[in-house]
Amino acid sequence: MPTNQGFLPETVVAGETIWIAAANTLQSSEDIIIDGVSPAAGYTLVYQFSAPTPITVTATSNGANTGWTLEVTGAQTLVWAPGVIQFVGLASIVVGESTRSYAVDAGAISVAASPLRVSSWVAVLAAVDAAIVTYAANPNGTISMDGISISYRTLDQLTALRDYVNYRLTQDNAARPKRIIRTEFTIQ
């Protein structure tokens, strides 16, 4: 099994663009070069990411046709949940009438939550709060959201559910990176 060749970063913030290219002086100062494998020899290179919604990104050949550049857009990484995702780089070549693929890179990326990400528990909390407010008029009700229904009979069940939702919301918010935003105002 190939190991991480060091092309991809070890950590990213969801929503961050990963751009591996010689022209990118911030993340990488070189293209993806793999010994014995190049676009000039007829190889293609794709990276597959095992995110909750798996994605495949095709690398493009560099100007010299000796390697590849890779861009995983911010829109693609924004849907990555906080945690660790696995990836594999596959080089493929057509030989005769068949395509042969070789794993040339593999590893894991640690994903930090995007500061733009809103926890799905926020909607659940709003639905539970609405049910608590209307409990006197509807003591045996159901909360429905995103295709899930939760039935309740007592106010204690709703309060326990609210406590659990708050716990999950706190966990989601704790996974967010801390940001300090400084501003300066000038009075004219």
N, CA, C and O of each residue as an XYZ file, in Angstrom:
752
protein
N       0.845     -1.176      0.000
C       0.000      0.000      0.000
C       0.889      1.237      0.000
O       1.818      1.331      0.803
N       0.621      2.168     -0.873
C       1.440      3.386     -0.882
C       1.183      4.200      0.384
O       0.124      4.096      1.004
N       2.148      4.990      0.742
C       1.969      5.866      1.894
C       1.806      7.293      1.396
O       1.988      7.582      0.213
N       1.464      8.162      2.306
C       1.284      9.561      1.956
C       2.587     10.094      1.379
O       3.628     10.069      2.035
N       2.514     10.573      0.151
C       3.695     11.092     -0.531
C       4.010     12.525     -0.112
O       5.041     13.077     -0.498
N       3.125     13.123      0.675
C       3.378     14.475      1.142
C       2.828     15.553      0.224
O       3.126     16.733      0.411
N       2.038     15.171     -0.754
C       1.472     16.170     -1.656
C       0.334     16.931     -0.997
O       0.257     18.154     -1.114
N      -0.548     16.223     -0.309
C      -1.719     16.838      0.298
C      -1.413     17.267      1.726
O      -0.593     16.641      2.398
N      -2.070     18.337      2.200
C      -1.816     18.783      3.573
C      -2.353     17.779      4.591
O      -3.268     17.009      4.299
N      -1.775     17.799      5.780
C      -2.228     16.907      6.847
C      -3.515     17.399      7.488
O      -4.312     16.597      7.972
N      -3.728     18.726      7.496
C      -4.937     19.300      8.082
C      -5.489     20.383      7.162
O      -4.737     21.089      6.491
N      -6.802     20.501      7.143
C      -7.477     21.580      6.425
C      -8.680     22.027      7.248
O      -9.173     21.286      8.097
N      -9.137     23.226      6.992
C     -10.395     23.716      7.539
C     -11.425     23.503      6.450
O     -11.200     23.895      5.305
N     -12.545     22.895      6.779
C     -13.589     22.673      5.780
C     -13.911     24.004      5.105
O     -14.127     25.012      5.777
N     -13.941     23.999      3.776
C     -14.159     25.219      3.016
C     -12.875     25.813      2.466
O     -12.912     26.759      1.679
N     -11.741     25.264      2.877
C     -10.438     25.724      2.397
C     -10.130     25.025      1.077
O     -10.396     23.832      0.933
N      -9.573     25.751      0.119
C      -9.168     25.162     -1.153
C      -7.805     24.507     -0.987
O      -6.900     25.084     -0.385
N      -7.664     23.314     -1.516
C      -6.373     22.632     -1.559
C      -5.879     22.770     -2.993
O      -6.513     22.271     -3.923
N      -4.764     23.439     -3.168
C      -4.227     23.665     -4.509
C      -2.759     23.261     -4.512
O      -1.915     23.945     -3.932
N      -2.467     22.154     -5.164
C      -1.103     21.650     -5.249
C      -0.586     21.990     -6.644
O      -1.001     21.381     -7.630
N       0.318     22.957     -6.723
C       0.839     23.417     -8.005
C       2.122     24.201     -7.760
O       2.299     24.807     -6.703
N       3.011     24.185     -8.744
C       4.255     24.941     -8.630
C       3.972     26.436     -8.498
O       4.748     27.165     -7.880
N       2.868     26.888     -9.076
C       2.519     28.306     -9.027
C       1.978     28.732     -7.665
O       1.861     29.928     -7.402
N       1.651     27.792     -6.809
C       1.077     28.104     -5.500
C       2.192     28.154     -4.460
O       2.666     27.114     -4.005
N       2.602     29.343     -4.091
C       3.707     29.474     -3.141
C       3.258     29.330     -1.691
O       4.099     29.227     -0.798
N       1.929     29.321     -1.435
C       1.450     29.195     -0.065
C       1.346     27.752      0.395
O       1.792     27.430      1.496
N       0.763     26.864     -0.424
C       0.559     25.476     -0.005
C       1.613     24.534     -0.578
O       1.980     23.551      0.066
N       2.086     24.818     -1.744
C       3.030     23.921     -2.397
C       3.852     24.728     -3.377
O       3.348     25.664     -3.998
N       5.085     24.377     -3.515
C       5.899     25.061     -4.515
C       6.316     24.083     -5.608
O       7.261     24.333     -6.356
N       5.599     22.969     -5.688
C       5.914     21.995     -6.728
C       4.652     21.274     -7.172
O       3.667     21.189     -6.439
N       4.709     20.766     -8.378
C       3.615     19.966     -8.909
C       3.717     18.554     -8.335
O       4.700     18.213     -7.676
N       2.705     17.747     -8.587
C       2.739     16.347     -8.164
C       3.577     15.587     -9.192
O       3.164     15.404    -10.337
N       4.744     15.156     -8.769
C       5.661     14.409     -9.636
C       5.830     13.017     -9.038
O       6.206     12.884     -7.874
N       5.558     11.990     -9.821
C       5.663     10.604     -9.361
C       6.632      9.888    -10.296
O       6.435      9.870    -11.511
N       7.672      9.301     -9.724
C       8.688      8.613    -10.536
C       8.061      7.544    -11.416
O       7.305      6.702    -10.932
N       8.373      7.575    -12.713
C       7.916      6.563    -13.648
C       6.482      6.734    -14.111
O       5.988      5.932    -14.904
N       5.809      7.765    -13.628
C       4.409      7.991    -13.978
C       4.276      9.453    -14.393
O       4.570     10.348    -13.600
N       3.836      9.705    -15.622
C       3.683     11.094    -16.066
C       2.577     11.189    -17.109
O       2.223     10.191    -17.737
N       2.034     12.386    -17.292
C       1.040     12.580    -18.348
C       1.628     12.291    -19.735
O       0.927     11.807    -20.623
N       2.905     12.588    -19.910
C       3.558     12.350    -21.208
C       3.562     10.867    -21.558
O       3.541     10.511    -22.737
N       3.588      9.996    -20.546
C       3.583      8.551    -20.773
C       2.158      8.006    -20.919
O       1.967      6.803    -21.094
N       1.145      8.905    -20.845
C      -0.239      8.475    -21.032
C      -1.023      8.242    -19.756
O      -2.161      7.774    -19.809
N      -0.445      8.554    -18.621
C      -1.137      8.343    -17.343
C      -2.088      9.497    -17.030
O      -1.850     10.643    -17.412
N      -3.165      9.167    -16.329
C      -4.040     10.167    -15.720
C      -3.959      9.967    -14.216
O      -3.603      8.886    -13.747
N      -4.285     10.999    -13.465
C      -4.210     10.928    -12.010
C      -5.499     11.466    -11.409
O      -5.931     12.571    -11.736
N      -6.110     10.682    -10.530
C      -7.301     11.127     -9.798
C      -7.078     10.887     -8.311
O      -6.376      9.958     -7.912
N      -7.686     11.740     -7.509
C      -7.681     11.560     -6.058
C      -9.109     11.299     -5.616
O     -10.034     12.002     -6.020
N      -9.278     10.281     -4.784
C     -10.589      9.948     -4.236
C     -10.546     10.221     -2.734
O      -9.599      9.847     -2.043
N     -11.607     10.888     -2.244
C     -11.697     11.252     -0.838
C     -12.913     10.572     -0.228
O     -14.005     10.622     -0.792
N     -12.724      9.935      0.922
C     -13.799      9.166      1.569
C     -14.625     10.017      2.515
O     -14.924      9.597      3.633
N     -14.991     11.197      2.079
C     -15.833     12.081      2.888
C     -17.235     11.494      2.973
O     -17.544     10.555      2.240
N     -18.099     12.024      3.852
C     -19.481     11.522      3.918
C     -20.154     11.504      2.545
O     -20.933     10.600      2.242
N     -19.849     12.507      1.718
C     -20.234     12.465      0.312
C     -18.927     12.296     -0.447
O     -18.237     13.284     -0.698
N     -18.564     11.052     -0.824
C     -17.266     10.818     -1.450
C     -17.106     11.638     -2.727
O     -18.057     11.826     -3.485
N     -15.893     12.119     -2.948
C     -15.626     12.870     -4.170
C     -14.373     12.335     -4.847
O     -13.480     11.779     -4.207
N     -14.337     12.520     -6.152
C     -13.166     12.189     -6.956
C     -12.760     13.448     -7.693
O     -13.591     14.098     -8.326
N     -11.473     13.800     -7.612
C     -10.962     14.997     -8.273
C      -9.859     14.574     -9.228
O      -8.916     13.882     -8.844
N      -9.992     15.001    -10.478
C      -8.997     14.677    -11.489
C      -7.913     15.754    -11.509
O      -8.211     16.945    -11.596
N      -6.667     15.327    -11.429
C      -5.541     16.256    -11.514
C      -5.312     16.604    -12.988
O      -5.612     15.805    -13.875
N      -4.782     17.797    -13.237
C      -4.501     18.208    -14.620
C      -2.995     18.200    -14.841
O      -2.218     18.468    -13.925
N      -2.597     17.889    -16.067
C      -1.170     17.824    -16.349
C      -0.565     19.220    -16.288
O      -1.208     20.210    -16.638
N       0.677     19.278    -15.840
C       1.345     20.573    -15.756
C       1.826     20.998    -17.147
O       1.728     20.232    -18.107
N       2.337     22.203    -17.243
C       2.754     22.744    -18.539
C       3.830     21.931    -19.229
O       3.850     21.847    -20.457
N       4.730     21.329    -18.457
C       5.821     20.539    -19.037
C       5.401     19.101    -19.317
O       6.170     18.336    -19.899
N       4.178     18.721    -18.905
C       3.668     17.365    -19.100
C       4.485     16.317    -18.326
O       4.546     15.149    -18.712
N       5.109     16.761    -17.228
C       5.935     15.866    -16.410
C       5.258     15.468    -15.107
O       5.729     14.567    -14.412
N       4.168     16.126    -14.773
C       3.460     15.873    -13.524
C       2.089     16.515    -13.583
O       1.590     16.839    -14.660
N       1.486     16.696    -12.421
C       0.116     17.187    -12.356
C      -0.021     18.321    -11.345
O       0.804     18.486    -10.447
N      -1.085     19.091    -11.519
C      -1.541     20.021    -10.496
C      -2.895     19.517    -10.032
O      -3.618     18.874    -10.792
N      -3.232     19.804     -8.805
C      -4.481     19.319     -8.238
C      -5.160     20.458     -7.501
O      -4.518     21.191     -6.748
N      -6.456     20.605     -7.720
C      -7.228     21.600     -6.968
C      -8.499     20.953     -6.448
O      -9.338     20.480     -7.216
N      -8.625     20.941     -5.120
C      -9.853     20.516     -4.464
C     -10.470     21.824     -3.978
O      -9.929     22.477     -3.087
N     -11.596     22.201     -4.562
C     -12.163     23.528     -4.305
C     -12.709     23.670     -2.890
O     -12.991     22.688     -2.204
N     -12.845     24.909     -2.488
C     -13.434     25.203     -1.179
C     -14.859     24.684     -1.075
O     -15.291     24.254     -0.006
N     -15.593     24.724     -2.190
C     -16.965     24.201     -2.185
C     -16.964     22.697     -1.937
O     -17.868     22.177     -1.282
N     -15.960     21.995     -2.454
C     -15.879     20.549     -2.238
C     -15.495     20.222     -0.803
O     -16.047     19.288     -0.222
N     -14.560     20.971     -0.212
C     -14.139     20.666      1.155
C     -15.114     21.208      2.199
O     -15.083     20.772      3.349
N     -15.976     22.151      1.818
C     -16.924     22.727      2.770
C     -17.897     21.685      3.313
O     -18.361     21.802      4.447
N     -18.208     20.669      2.514
C     -19.145     19.629      2.967
C     -18.460     18.555      3.818
O     -19.132     17.678      4.362
N     -17.133     18.616      3.938
C     -16.436     17.643      4.771
C     -16.736     17.916      6.238
O     -16.587     19.045      6.707
N     -17.156     16.891      6.958
C     -17.450     17.018      8.387
C     -16.138     17.022      9.169
O     -15.143     16.460      8.712
N     -16.132     17.646     10.331
C     -14.926     17.612     11.158
C     -14.548     16.167     11.481
O     -15.409     15.329     11.748
N     -13.270     15.900     11.451
C     -12.775     14.548     11.722
C     -11.655     14.208     10.757
O     -10.941     15.093     10.285
N     -11.505     12.947     10.471
C     -10.436     12.479      9.591
C     -11.061     11.815      8.372
O     -11.956     10.980      8.505
N     -10.589     12.186      7.185
C     -11.018     11.508      5.966
C      -9.800     10.861      5.316
O      -8.681     11.366      5.407
N     -10.044      9.754      4.670
C      -8.993      9.022      3.964
C      -8.980      9.456      2.508
O     -10.003      9.873      1.966
N      -7.814      9.355      1.879
C      -7.731      9.638      0.451
C      -6.798      8.644     -0.208
O      -5.966      8.016      0.447
N      -6.950      8.510     -1.520
C      -6.051      7.682     -2.313
C      -5.847      8.379     -3.652
O      -6.788      8.923     -4.229
N      -4.603      8.357     -4.141
C      -4.277      8.870     -5.468
C      -4.110      7.683     -6.399
O      -3.322      6.781     -6.116
N      -4.840      7.671     -7.507
C      -4.790      6.556     -8.461
C      -4.290      7.035     -9.806
O      -4.880      7.934    -10.405
N      -3.221      6.450    -10.282
C      -2.713      6.722    -11.627
C      -3.244      5.621    -12.534
O      -3.154      4.437    -12.210
N      -3.795      6.022    -13.668
C      -4.372      5.048    -14.605
C      -3.755      5.221    -15.976
O      -3.378      6.322    -16.376
N      -3.661      4.107    -16.687
C      -3.153      4.121    -18.053
C      -3.922      3.077    -18.855
O      -4.259      2.006    -18.351
N      -4.189      3.412    -20.107
C      -4.875      2.473    -20.993
C      -3.807      1.618    -21.671
O      -2.889      2.130    -22.311
N      -3.951      0.298    -21.513
C      -3.045     -0.661    -22.143
C      -3.906     -1.593    -22.987
O      -4.686     -2.385    -22.456
N      -3.757     -1.490    -24.306
C      -4.611     -2.279    -25.195
C      -6.040     -1.800    -25.056
O      -6.340     -0.630    -25.295
N      -6.919     -2.706    -24.670
C      -8.325     -2.342    -24.497
C      -8.736     -2.253    -23.030
O      -9.921     -2.111    -22.728
N      -7.774     -2.335    -22.124
C      -8.110     -2.263    -20.698
C      -7.395     -1.090    -20.039
O      -6.377     -0.595    -20.523
N      -7.961     -0.670    -18.928
C      -7.367      0.409    -18.140
C      -6.786     -0.186    -16.871
O      -7.449     -0.931    -16.149
N      -5.532      0.161    -16.617
C      -4.871     -0.304    -15.397
C      -4.693      0.878    -14.460
O      -4.234      1.947    -14.863
N      -5.063      0.669    -13.205
C      -4.945      1.719    -12.191
C      -3.993      1.271    -11.103
O      -3.985      0.109    -10.696
N      -3.189      2.221    -10.639
C      -2.202      1.954     -9.596
C      -2.355      2.995     -8.494
O      -2.463      4.190     -8.767
N      -2.365      2.532     -7.249
C      -2.394      3.466     -6.116
C      -0.992      4.048     -5.964
O      -0.030      3.312     -5.744
N      -0.879      5.363     -6.081
C       0.424      6.023     -6.005
C       0.542      6.942     -4.791
O       1.621      7.462     -4.506
N      -0.547      7.138     -4.088
C      -0.548      7.997     -2.912
C      -1.735      7.598     -2.049
O      -2.790      7.247     -2.579
N      -1.587      7.644     -0.751
C      -2.689      7.341      0.162
C      -2.379      7.964      1.507
O      -1.216      8.123      1.876
N      -3.414      8.311      2.230
C      -3.206      8.885      3.552
C      -4.500      9.388      4.141
O      -5.591      8.962      3.762
N      -4.355     10.310      5.083
C      -5.507     10.864      5.783
C      -5.326     12.363      5.950
O      -4.207     12.865      6.058
N      -6.448     13.062      5.968
C      -6.447     14.504      6.204
C      -7.354     14.767      7.402
O      -8.486     14.287      7.451
N      -6.849     15.528      8.360
C      -7.649     15.933      9.501
C      -8.409     17.205      9.111
O      -7.813     18.195      8.688
N      -9.733     17.157      9.264
C     -10.581     18.271      8.838
C     -11.125     18.997     10.070
O     -11.754     18.386     10.934
N     -10.876     20.303     10.136
C     -11.449     21.140     11.191
C     -12.740     21.761     10.661
O     -12.868     22.006      9.461
N     -13.674     22.011     11.538
C     -14.966     22.574     11.129
C     -14.791     23.968     10.548
O     -13.949     24.747     10.996
N     -15.594     24.260      9.556
C     -15.593     25.590      8.966
C     -16.286     26.561      9.909
O     -17.281     26.205     10.540
N     -15.773     27.782     10.014
C     -16.485     28.768     10.821
C     -17.828     29.142     10.188
O     -18.668     29.754     10.847
N     -18.037     28.782      8.921
C     -19.298     29.063      8.235
C     -20.326     27.961      8.427
O     -21.504     28.150      8.124
N     -19.891     26.816      8.927
C     -20.778     25.671      9.053
C     -21.771     25.872     10.194
O     -21.392     26.250     11.303
N     -23.021     25.621      9.914
C     -24.064     25.694     10.936
C     -24.457     24.265     11.294
O     -24.768     23.460     10.416
N     -24.441     23.968     12.550
C     -24.769     22.630     13.005
C     -26.218     22.278     12.665
O     -27.108     23.120     12.783
N     -26.449     21.048     12.247
C     -27.815     20.602     11.964
C     -28.627     20.492     13.249
O     -29.855     20.420     13.204
N     -27.949     20.479     14.389
C     -28.650     20.411     15.674
C     -29.378     21.707     15.992
O     -30.263     21.717     16.847
N     -29.023     22.808     15.319
C     -29.716     24.079     15.540
C     -31.187     23.947     15.157
O     -32.064     24.418     15.881
N     -31.459     23.304     14.013
C     -32.850     23.119     13.562
C     -33.615     22.191     14.517
O     -34.794     22.413     14.792
N     -32.943     21.163     15.015
C     -33.598     20.238     15.951
C     -33.952     20.977     17.242
O     -35.042     20.802     17.786
N     -33.027     21.800     17.725
C     -33.287     22.561     18.940
C     -34.490     23.499     18.754
O     -35.325     23.619     19.651
N     -34.578     24.152     17.614
C     -35.712     25.047     17.343
C     -37.029     24.269     17.341
O     -38.034     24.748     17.866
N     -37.025     23.060     16.745
C     -38.248     22.248     16.711
C     -38.647     21.778     18.105
O     -39.833     21.763     18.437
N     -37.669     21.396     18.923
C     -37.963     20.958     20.296
C     -38.492     22.138     21.114
O     -39.456     21.985     21.864
N     -37.872     23.308     20.975
C     -38.347     24.487     21.692
C     -39.780     24.837     21.295
O     -40.590     25.203     22.147
N     -40.092     24.726     20.006
C     -41.458     25.007     19.538
C     -42.442     24.004     20.145
O     -43.556     24.375     20.513
N     -42.039     22.747     20.249
C     -42.909     21.723     20.838
C     -43.130     21.988     22.323
O     -44.229     21.764     22.831
N     -42.103     22.461     23.023
C     -42.252     22.774     24.447
C     -43.227     23.942     24.626
O     -44.065     23.927     25.527
N     -43.110     24.946     23.765
C     -43.992     26.114     23.860
C     -45.447     25.717     23.632
O     -46.342     26.253     24.286
N     -45.691     24.790     22.718
C     -47.074     24.400     22.384
C     -47.527     23.135     23.121
O     -48.583     22.588     22.804
N     -46.749     22.663     24.095
C     -47.054     21.408     24.783
C     -48.432     21.426     25.455
O     -49.144     20.423     25.397
N     -48.820     22.516     26.078
C     -50.101     22.577     26.790
C     -51.270     22.322     25.840
O     -52.249     21.682     26.222
N     -51.175     22.814     24.618
C     -52.252     22.613     23.644
C     -52.148     21.261     22.944
O     -53.146     20.747     22.439
N     -50.942     20.680     22.910
C     -50.736     19.441     22.167
C     -49.801     18.522     22.957
O     -48.634     18.383     22.590
N     -50.292     17.882     24.047
C     -49.402     17.096     24.901
C     -48.880     15.808     24.274
O     -47.813     15.342     24.672
N     -49.570     15.219     23.328
C     -49.104     14.002     22.664
C     -48.813     14.340     21.206
O     -49.661     14.156     20.332
N     -47.626     14.828     20.961
C     -47.325     15.307     19.620
C     -46.141     14.614     18.986
O     -45.576     13.658     19.516
N     -45.792     15.140     17.830
C     -44.680     14.625     17.051
C     -43.878     15.795     16.504
O     -44.444     16.788     16.048
N     -42.564     15.672     16.553
C     -41.671     16.642     15.936
C     -41.157     15.991     14.657
O     -40.647     14.871     14.689
N     -41.289     16.685     13.537
C     -40.806     16.141     12.256
C     -39.832     17.115     11.614
O     -40.099     18.314     11.531
N     -38.698     16.588     11.161
C     -37.721     17.393     10.431
C     -36.815     16.471      9.642
O     -36.426     15.409     10.127
N     -36.481     16.870      8.435
C     -35.578     16.110      7.569
C     -35.956     14.640      7.459
O     -35.080     13.776      7.439
N     -37.249     14.347      7.388
C     -37.703     12.974      7.211
C     -37.694     12.127      8.466
O     -37.939     10.923      8.395
N     -37.415     12.730      9.619
C     -37.389     11.998     10.885
C     -38.536     12.497     11.756
O     -38.768     13.702     11.852
N     -39.249     11.575     12.386
C     -40.328     11.941     13.304
C     -39.993     11.446     14.704
O     -39.564     10.308     14.891
N     -40.195     12.318     15.678
C     -39.971     11.966     17.079
C     -41.284     12.203     17.814
O     -41.791     13.324     17.857
N     -41.830     11.135     18.392
C     -43.081     11.261     19.149
C     -42.766     11.459     20.620
O     -41.805     10.895     21.145
N     -43.586     12.267     21.280
C     -43.405     12.503     22.707
C     -44.760     12.491     23.390
O     -45.784     12.798     22.778
N     -44.752     12.126     24.682
C     -45.994     12.084     25.460
C     -45.928     13.006     26.675
O     -46.955     13.493     27.148
N     -44.718     13.243     27.175
C     -44.612     14.049     28.389
C     -43.647     15.210     28.177
O     -42.810     15.202     27.274
N     -43.793     16.189     29.029
C     -42.890     17.331     29.000
C     -41.479     16.899     29.405
O     -40.495     17.469     28.935
N     -41.382     15.887     30.281
C     -40.067     15.367     30.683
C     -39.313     14.787     29.480
O     -38.095     14.936     29.379
N     -40.041     14.124     28.569
C     -39.384     13.587     27.369
C     -38.836     14.724     26.511
O     -37.727     14.636     25.984
N     -39.613     15.777     26.377
C     -39.152     16.925     25.587
C     -37.945     17.602     26.241
O     -37.010     18.013     25.553
N     -37.971     17.716     27.573
C     -36.846     18.350     28.266
C     -35.591     17.500     28.148
O     -34.497     18.037     27.970
N     -35.730     16.184     28.243
C     -34.572     15.294     28.086
C     -34.023     15.388     26.659
O     -32.810     15.399     26.448
N     -34.931     15.455     25.693
C     -34.496     15.601     24.304
C     -33.782     16.932     24.104
O     -32.772     16.993     23.403
N     -34.290     17.988     24.707
C     -33.653     19.307     24.581
C     -32.249     19.282     25.192
O     -31.320     19.859     24.626
N     -32.089     18.620     26.339
C     -30.770     18.509     26.973
C     -29.791     17.771     26.057
O     -28.641     18.182     25.905
N     -30.263     16.669     25.446
C     -29.403     15.909     24.540
C     -29.015     16.746     23.320
O     -27.857     16.735     22.903
N     -29.974     17.468     22.752
C     -29.699     18.307     21.577
C     -28.702     19.410     21.941
O     -27.793     19.700     21.163
N     -28.862     20.016     23.096
C     -27.897     21.036     23.546
C     -26.502     20.448     23.707
O     -25.512     21.091     23.359
N     -26.420     19.222     24.238
C     -25.131     18.537     24.381
C     -24.469     18.350     23.017
O     -23.284     18.644     22.860
N     -25.238     17.855     22.015
C     -24.696     17.639     20.669
C     -24.304     18.956     20.005
O     -23.296     19.023     19.302
N     -25.088     19.988     20.222
C     -24.784     21.307     19.674
C     -23.492     21.852     20.266
O     -22.681     22.447     19.555
N     -23.300     21.651     21.561
C     -22.061     22.076     22.214
C     -20.864     21.325     21.640
O     -19.808     21.921     21.425
N     -21.014     20.032     21.389
C     -19.932     19.248     20.779
C     -19.592     19.777     19.392
O     -18.416     19.935     19.063
N     -20.604     20.051     18.575
C     -20.374     20.587     17.233
C     -19.649     21.921     17.288
O     -18.715     22.160     16.522
N     -20.077     22.785     18.187
C     -19.455     24.111     18.285
C     -18.040     24.043     18.837
O     -17.208     24.887     18.505
N     -17.752     23.048     19.679
C     -16.404     22.897     20.226
C     -15.416     22.480     19.141
O     -14.218     22.731     19.269
N     -15.907     21.845     18.072
C     -15.021     21.396     16.997
C     -14.633     22.529     16.053
O     -13.768     22.355     15.194
N     -15.270     23.686     16.208
C     -14.955     24.817     15.329
C     -13.602     25.424     15.709
O     -13.252     25.482     16.888
N     -12.856     25.869     14.720
C     -11.610     26.563     15.051
C     -11.930     27.927     15.675
O     -12.882     28.597     15.275
N     -11.140     28.313     16.634
C     -11.349     29.604     17.286
C     -10.744     30.687     16.392
O      -9.634     30.531     15.883
N     -11.467     31.765     16.209
C     -11.011     32.871     15.371
C     -11.092     34.167     16.171
O     -12.048     34.393     16.913
N     -10.091     35.002     16.014
C     -10.121     36.334     16.581
C     -10.224     37.294     15.410
O      -9.395     37.276     14.500
N     -11.237     38.118     15.443
C     -11.423     39.104     14.382
C     -11.206     40.471     15.004
O     -11.924     40.874     15.919
N     -10.213     41.173     14.501
C      -9.915     42.505     15.019
C     -10.305     43.536     13.968
O     -10.054     43.353     12.777
N     -10.907     44.597     14.415
C     -11.282     45.670     13.499
C     -10.838     46.996     14.077
O     -10.565     47.117     15.271
N     -10.774     47.959     13.228
C     -10.415     49.279     13.674
C     -11.394     50.252     13.036
O     -11.671     50.177     11.839
N     -11.910     51.159     13.842
C     -12.836     52.162     13.350
C     -12.195     53.524     13.448
O     -11.504     53.830     14.420
N     -12.422     54.331     12.452
C     -11.920     55.696     12.463
C     -13.116     56.633     12.474
O     -14.001     56.527     11.625
N     -13.142     57.531     13.414
C     -14.238     58.504     13.493
C     -13.805     59.737     12.730
O     -12.733     60.295     12.965
N     -14.652     60.146     11.819
C     -14.297     61.316     11.003
C     -15.165     62.481     11.346
O     -15.015     63.555     10.762
